[in-house]
Amino acid sequence: MAHVDLISGYTLAYSAEAIGIVRAAKLFGLPVVIAFTVETDGCLPTGASLEEAITQVDAATGGYAAYFMINCAHPDHFGNVLTDAPWMQRVRGIVANASRCSHAELDEAEKLDDGDPNELGQQLADIRRRFPHINILGGCCGTDMRHMSSIARTAKTTECSHLF
């Protein structure tokens, strides 16, 4: 049997599915990372806030998740909900969309919007400066090597330790 280093649940839309993943990982003694997605208003598709979702998962699992991430959303969609609150210390990574389109718009798109690679890199660097504990940055929908290069270039100046 192959060794497993980490279980990850990405693009999760509600806390109940995250709780199930964390409980399963805990059952087998494996570290787990949960990545929630948000809509253009910064809330999960269920309407729950990131704070509510993270708090619910931690309460139901004894805080077992190693950390949380935000993925499959543009920084404009969640930047305004990031605050200097205790729950934010649990967020260690962002895997952002290049596109500002909503999930519904992305689903209907004939061509994937690739946004502005340099702007995305700068936005992630700005978030990293505000929240130095966020040390995992990467790209999701619409990103390519141009975006990753920009993220890496700007991350280097903010000393991020992991890039996806």
Backbone as CSV, one residue per row, in Angstrom:
resi,resn,N_x,N_y,N_z,CA_x,CA_y,CA_z,C_x,C_y,C_z
1,MET,0.829,-1.175,0.000,0.000,0.000,0.000,0.881,1.249,0.000
2,ALA,0.524,2.234,-0.795,1.286,3.476,-0.895,1.034,4.353,0.325
3,HIS,2.034,5.123,0.698,1.935,6.046,1.821,1.143,7.291,1.407
4,VAL,0.272,7.760,2.263,-0.510,8.963,2.013,-0.003,10.052,2.952
5,ASP,0.369,11.193,2.400,0.865,12.301,3.213,-0.235,13.237,3.689
6,LEU,-1.275,13.412,2.859,-2.276,14.427,3.149,-3.541,14.164,2.349
7,ILE,-4.681,14.363,2.979,-5.973,14.302,2.298,-6.417,15.743,2.062
8,SER,-6.929,16.037,0.875,-7.406,17.387,0.569,-8.799,17.324,-0.025
9,GLY,-9.650,18.216,0.433,-10.975,18.378,-0.150,-11.055,19.774,-0.747
10,TYR,-11.151,19.854,-2.067,-11.144,21.143,-2.776,-12.517,21.488,-3.335
11,THR,-12.743,22.778,-3.477,-13.940,23.346,-4.100,-15.201,22.864,-3.381
12,LEU,-15.126,22.863,-2.059,-16.264,22.428,-1.264,-17.257,23.575,-1.114
13,ALA,-18.530,23.243,-1.233,-19.580,24.256,-1.265,-20.347,24.383,0.048
14,TYR,-20.203,23.419,0.948,-20.919,23.519,2.215,-20.171,22.764,3.305
15,SER,-20.397,23.186,4.531,-19.629,22.650,5.654,-19.903,21.177,5.922
16,ALA,-21.110,20.684,5.643,-21.422,19.279,5.920,-20.503,18.335,5.152
17,GLU,-20.224,18.640,3.890,-19.323,17.758,3.143,-17.903,17.855,3.688
18,ALA,-17.499,19.040,4.139,-16.170,19.203,4.732,-16.061,18.416,6.034
19,ILE,-17.116,18.460,6.825,-17.127,17.706,8.081,-16.948,16.217,7.803
20,GLY,-17.631,15.691,6.808,-17.486,14.279,6.455,-16.070,13.923,6.042
21,ILE,-15.449,14.778,5.244,-14.065,14.526,4.795,-13.110,14.567,5.978
22,VAL,-13.276,15.556,6.839,-12.391,15.673,8.005,-12.573,14.474,8.938
23,ARG,-13.805,14.076,9.168,-14.046,12.908,10.032,-13.428,11.642,9.451
24,ALA,-13.527,11.462,8.143,-12.930,10.279,7.505,-11.406,10.304,7.645
25,ALA,-10.805,11.455,7.420,-9.351,11.569,7.570,-8.938,11.283,9.011
26,LYS,-9.703,11.828,9.948,-9.405,11.626,11.367,-9.493,10.154,11.744
27,LEU,-10.482,9.465,11.195,-10.659,8.038,11.463,-9.401,7.247,11.118
28,PHE,-8.706,7.674,10.063,-7.501,6.980,9.622,-6.213,7.678,10.065
29,GLY,-6.356,8.716,10.877,-5.178,9.402,11.401,-4.385,10.167,10.360
30,LEU,-5.066,10.647,9.321,-4.388,11.356,8.245,-4.627,12.860,8.349
31,PRO,-3.603,13.656,8.086,-3.823,15.099,8.064,-4.732,15.469,6.892
32,VAL,-5.520,16.531,7.080,-6.497,16.905,6.050,-6.542,18.424,5.911
33,VAL,-6.718,18.850,4.670,-6.872,20.263,4.327,-8.206,20.421,3.613
34,ILE,-8.947,21.451,3.989,-10.250,21.730,3.386,-10.184,23.060,2.656
35,ALA,-10.629,23.070,1.401,-10.655,24.296,0.595,-12.094,24.588,0.195
36,PHE,-12.622,25.682,0.720,-13.972,26.110,0.382,-13.955,27.030,-0.830
37,THR,-15.014,26.971,-1.610,-15.211,27.932,-2.687,-16.296,28.905,-2.253
38,VAL,-16.235,30.105,-2.818,-17.250,31.116,-2.513,-17.792,31.700,-3.807
39,GLU,-18.962,32.291,-3.690,-19.582,32.987,-4.811,-19.059,34.426,-4.850
40,THR,-19.586,35.234,-5.758,-19.094,36.602,-5.937,-19.330,37.483,-4.717
41,ASP,-20.209,37.056,-3.806,-20.476,37.833,-2.592,-19.601,37.415,-1.416
42,GLY,-18.668,36.493,-1.635,-17.774,36.046,-0.578,-18.345,34.964,0.315
43,CYS,-19.567,34.520,0.027,-20.207,33.457,0.808,-20.180,32.143,0.038
44,LEU,-20.241,31.046,0.768,-20.357,29.739,0.137,-21.655,29.690,-0.660
45,PRO,-21.778,28.779,-1.615,-23.025,28.665,-2.381,-24.270,28.473,-1.517
46,THR,-24.104,27.973,-0.306,-25.232,27.801,0.612,-25.656,29.114,1.258
47,GLY,-24.829,30.149,1.128,-25.089,31.426,1.786,-24.311,31.588,3.078
48,ALA,-23.678,30.518,3.554,-22.874,30.594,4.777,-21.609,31.411,4.513
49,SER,-21.154,32.099,5.518,-19.896,32.830,5.405,-18.728,31.861,5.579
50,LEU,-17.556,32.268,5.151,-16.355,31.458,5.391,-16.155,31.240,6.888
51,GLU,-16.363,32.290,7.657,-16.224,32.175,9.105,-17.172,31.110,9.652
52,GLU,-18.428,31.136,9.239,-19.400,30.139,9.717,-18.979,28.731,9.311
53,ALA,-18.559,28.562,8.061,-18.190,27.230,7.577,-16.984,26.676,8.331
54,ILE,-15.961,27.483,8.484,-14.750,27.031,9.186,-15.065,26.734,10.648
55,THR,-15.829,27.597,11.285,-16.212,27.402,12.684,-17.036,26.135,12.853
56,GLN,-17.962,25.876,11.930,-18.782,24.660,12.003,-17.932,23.404,11.855
57,VAL,-17.009,23.421,10.887,-16.152,22.247,10.683,-15.286,22.013,11.910
58,ASP,-14.675,23.067,12.422,-13.830,22.907,13.608,-14.632,22.421,14.809
59,ALA,-15.841,22.955,15.003,-16.674,22.549,16.141,-17.078,21.076,16.036
60,ALA,-17.376,20.618,14.834,-17.850,19.244,14.640,-16.716,18.214,14.637
61,THR,-15.477,18.672,14.475,-14.362,17.735,14.335,-13.252,17.958,15.356
62,GLY,-13.515,18.797,16.328,-12.480,19.075,17.320,-11.291,19.817,16.730
63,GLY,-11.530,20.580,15.675,-10.451,21.344,15.044,-9.405,20.473,14.372
64,TYR,-9.825,19.302,13.888,-8.868,18.327,13.347,-8.204,18.767,12.041
65,ALA,-8.881,19.515,11.202,-8.276,19.914,9.921,-6.966,20.649,10.179
66,ALA,-5.960,20.319,9.387,-4.666,20.988,9.536,-4.810,22.488,9.275
67,TYR,-5.559,22.809,8.237,-5.851,24.197,7.898,-6.907,24.230,6.812
68,PHE,-7.331,25.443,6.473,-8.344,25.662,5.447,-7.756,26.519,4.333
69,MET,-8.385,26.430,3.171,-8.006,27.255,2.041,-9.262,27.779,1.363
70,ILE,-9.052,28.755,0.497,-10.111,29.268,-0.370,-9.682,28.919,-1.781
71,ASN,-10.594,28.338,-2.560,-10.226,28.044,-3.941,-11.408,28.249,-4.881
72,CYS,-11.077,28.323,-6.161,-12.054,28.454,-7.239,-12.905,29.716,-7.087
73,ALA,-12.228,30.822,-6.776,-12.888,32.125,-6.684,-11.831,33.196,-6.939
74,HIS,-12.239,34.278,-7.529,-11.333,35.407,-7.781,-11.167,36.206,-6.485
75,PRO,-9.981,36.778,-6.245,-9.785,37.573,-5.022,-10.822,38.677,-4.814
76,ASP,-11.359,39.232,-5.894,-12.410,40.245,-5.744,-13.661,39.677,-5.083
77,HIS,-13.841,38.373,-5.150,-15.038,37.743,-4.606,-14.953,37.522,-3.098
78,PHE,-13.742,37.449,-2.556,-13.618,37.146,-1.129,-12.731,38.114,-0.360
79,GLY,-12.035,38.980,-1.034,-11.107,39.888,-0.356,-11.752,40.711,0.734
80,ASN,-12.992,41.111,0.520,-13.670,41.958,1.498,-14.139,41.201,2.742
81,VAL,-14.119,39.872,2.736,-14.545,39.125,3.919,-13.364,38.643,4.753
82,LEU,-12.155,38.887,4.279,-10.964,38.496,5.034,-10.711,39.554,6.108
83,THR,-10.726,39.133,7.357,-10.595,40.060,8.475,-9.564,39.550,9.471
84,ASP,-9.153,40.419,10.360,-8.238,40.020,11.428,-9.029,39.396,12.574
85,ALA,-9.679,38.291,12.285,-10.469,37.568,13.278,-9.819,36.203,13.512
86,PRO,-10.097,35.579,14.652,-9.469,34.282,14.956,-9.641,33.221,13.862
87,TRP,-10.807,33.163,13.221,-11.038,32.135,12.200,-10.059,32.278,11.031
88,MET,-9.606,33.494,10.765,-8.678,33.719,9.641,-7.329,33.043,9.859
89,GLN,-6.970,32.798,11.111,-5.708,32.100,11.379,-5.753,30.658,10.877
90,ARG,-6.939,30.139,10.643,-7.099,28.776,10.134,-6.953,28.721,8.611
91,VAL,-7.009,29.872,7.942,-6.872,29.929,6.475,-5.397,30.101,6.149
92,ARG,-4.839,29.092,5.450,-3.417,29.122,5.124,-3.135,29.207,3.635
93,GLY,-4.174,29.053,2.788,-3.906,29.046,1.363,-5.037,29.603,0.531
94,ILE,-4.649,30.066,-0.661,-5.609,30.555,-1.643,-5.197,30.018,-3.010
95,VAL,-6.120,29.334,-3.659,-5.941,28.850,-5.023,-7.034,29.552,-5.834
96,ALA,-6.661,30.672,-6.456,-7.630,31.616,-7.007,-7.919,31.411,-8.487
97,ASN,-9.122,31.818,-8.865,-9.482,31.878,-10.285,-8.868,33.124,-10.906
98,ALA,-8.523,33.022,-12.182,-8.076,34.191,-12.933,-9.268,35.052,-13.317
99,SER,-10.384,34.427,-13.494,-11.594,35.086,-13.975,-12.411,35.671,-12.833
100,ARG,-13.004,36.835,-13.093,-13.934,37.439,-12.142,-15.361,36.917,-12.344
101,CYS,-15.563,36.068,-13.320,-16.898,35.543,-13.602,-17.414,34.716,-12.423
102,SER,-18.723,34.693,-12.287,-19.341,33.835,-11.277,-19.205,32.380,-11.713
103,HIS,-19.486,31.458,-10.812,-19.461,30.039,-11.186,-20.487,29.746,-12.277
104,ALA,-21.654,30.359,-12.191,-22.684,30.155,-13.213,-22.197,30.666,-14.569
105,GLU,-21.563,31.825,-14.581,-21.040,32.371,-15.843,-19.925,31.497,-16.400
106,LEU,-19.067,30.975,-15.521,-17.997,30.084,-15.979,-18.571,28.797,-16.568
107,ASP,-19.627,28.278,-15.940,-20.268,27.060,-16.440,-20.829,27.245,-17.847
108,GLU,-21.319,28.445,-18.147,-21.941,28.733,-19.441,-20.963,29.245,-20.501
109,ALA,-19.767,29.579,-20.090,-18.810,30.227,-21.000,-18.363,29.292,-22.117
110,GLU,-18.322,29.826,-23.318,-17.778,29.091,-24.471,-16.252,29.054,-24.398
111,LYS,-15.679,30.136,-23.868,-14.224,30.255,-23.734,-13.935,30.687,-22.297
112,LEU,-12.951,30.051,-21.676,-12.611,30.356,-20.293,-11.891,31.694,-20.211
113,ASP,-12.423,32.608,-19.419,-11.836,33.919,-19.194,-10.531,33.760,-18.416
114,ASP,-9.447,34.343,-18.935,-8.159,34.193,-18.262,-7.727,35.430,-17.490
115,GLY,-8.584,36.430,-17.389,-8.281,37.585,-16.565,-6.944,38.227,-16.893
116,ASP,-6.331,38.850,-15.913,-5.056,39.544,-16.053,-4.037,38.862,-15.142
117,PRO,-3.069,38.148,-15.710,-2.108,37.404,-14.893,-1.348,38.270,-13.887
118,ASN,-0.898,39.444,-14.316,-0.138,40.299,-13.399,-1.005,40.833,-12.269
119,GLU,-2.238,41.188,-12.592,-3.150,41.674,-11.563,-3.441,40.571,-10.539
120,LEU,-3.665,39.354,-11.003,-3.936,38.250,-10.083,-2.747,38.032,-9.153
121,GLY,-1.555,38.021,-9.705,-0.355,37.857,-8.872,-0.258,38.948,-7.828
122,GLN,-0.539,40.179,-8.230,-0.470,41.306,-7.298,-1.545,41.197,-6.220
123,GLN,-2.751,40.786,-6.605,-3.826,40.642,-5.616,-3.481,39.584,-4.569
124,LEU,-2.913,38.464,-5.015,-2.536,37.426,-4.054,-1.391,37.899,-3.164
125,ALA,-0.452,38.648,-3.730,0.644,39.202,-2.928,0.104,40.181,-1.893
126,ASP,-0.884,40.983,-2.276,-1.487,41.928,-1.339,-2.163,41.193,-0.181
127,ILE,-2.859,40.112,-0.490,-3.497,39.313,0.564,-2.423,38.724,1.471
128,ARG,-1.362,38.232,0.868,-0.250,37.643,1.632,0.383,38.680,2.567
129,ARG,0.503,39.923,2.111,1.059,40.973,2.970,0.119,41.268,4.155
130,ARG,-1.181,41.250,3.900,-2.155,41.490,4.978,-2.206,40.337,5.967
131,PHE,-2.005,39.121,5.442,-2.120,37.910,6.254,-0.885,37.037,6.020
132,PRO,0.229,37.346,6.687,1.491,36.635,6.438,1.436,35.131,6.684
133,HIS,0.465,34.662,7.470,0.358,33.220,7.723,-0.168,32.462,6.501
134,ILE,-0.732,33.168,5.523,-1.170,32.511,4.283,0.082,32.275,3.445
135,ASN,0.465,31.014,3.325,1.727,30.705,2.648,1.586,29.668,1.537
136,ILE,0.366,29.438,1.096,0.122,28.549,-0.040,-0.703,29.344,-1.046
137,LEU,-0.146,29.543,-2.223,-0.824,30.303,-3.270,-0.841,29.494,-4.547
138,GLY,-1.907,29.634,-5.320,-1.971,28.909,-6.578,-3.099,29.399,-7.445
139,GLY,-3.277,28.708,-8.566,-4.268,29.102,-9.548,-5.280,28.011,-9.805
140,CYS,-6.494,28.440,-10.113,-7.590,27.539,-10.444,-8.120,27.958,-11.815
141,CYS,-9.418,28.065,-11.968,-10.052,28.318,-13.266,-9.465,29.518,-14.006
142,GLY,-9.050,29.272,-15.236,-8.546,30.325,-16.101,-7.065,30.616,-15.946
143,THR,-6.403,29.952,-15.005,-4.977,30.228,-14.829,-4.135,29.310,-15.707
144,ASP,-2.973,29.810,-16.056,-1.995,29.043,-16.825,-0.606,29.468,-16.356
145,MET,0.412,29.143,-17.121,1.782,29.442,-16.714,2.038,30.938,-16.556
146,ARG,1.328,31.770,-17.299,1.505,33.218,-17.143,1.068,33.646,-15.744
147,HIS,-0.044,33.101,-15.293,-0.554,33.428,-13.961,0.379,32.872,-12.886
148,MET,0.788,31.627,-13.061,1.658,31.006,-12.072,2.995,31.735,-11.985
149,SER,3.510,32.180,-13.117,4.759,32.954,-13.103,4.571,34.257,-12.335
150,SER,3.457,34.920,-12.566,3.169,36.161,-11.861,3.000,35.917,-10.365
151,ILE,2.287,34.863,-10.013,2.101,34.527,-8.602,3.455,34.223,-7.962
152,ALA,4.279,33.436,-8.643,5.598,33.089,-8.106,6.468,34.335,-7.953
153,ARG,6.441,35.197,-8.936,7.246,36.427,-8.900,6.827,37.308,-7.716
154,THR,5.531,37.511,-7.552,5.065,38.369,-6.462,5.173,37.658,-5.118
155,ALA,4.995,36.344,-5.113,5.111,35.579,-3.875,6.542,35.612,-3.356
156,LYS,7.483,35.620,-4.269,8.891,35.641,-3.872,9.182,36.871,-3.023
157,THR,8.541,37.975,-3.358,8.767,39.198,-2.593,8.040,39.171,-1.254
158,THR,7.087,38.263,-1.097,6.374,38.141,0.174,6.722,36.830,0.875
159,GLU,7.704,36.099,0.355,8.249,34.893,0.976,7.235,33.794,1.233
160,CYS,6.399,33.497,0.242,5.474,32.361,0.377,6.267,31.076,0.256
161,SER,5.832,30.057,0.984,6.616,28.831,1.008,6.111,27.751,0.059
162,HIS,4.880,27.818,-0.417,4.352,26.787,-1.307,3.592,27.432,-2.446
163,LEU,3.751,26.881,-3.619,2.985,27.344,-4.784,2.399,26.133,-5.460
164,PHE,1.141,26.230,-5.864,0.474,25.152,-6.595,0.153,25.626,-7.980
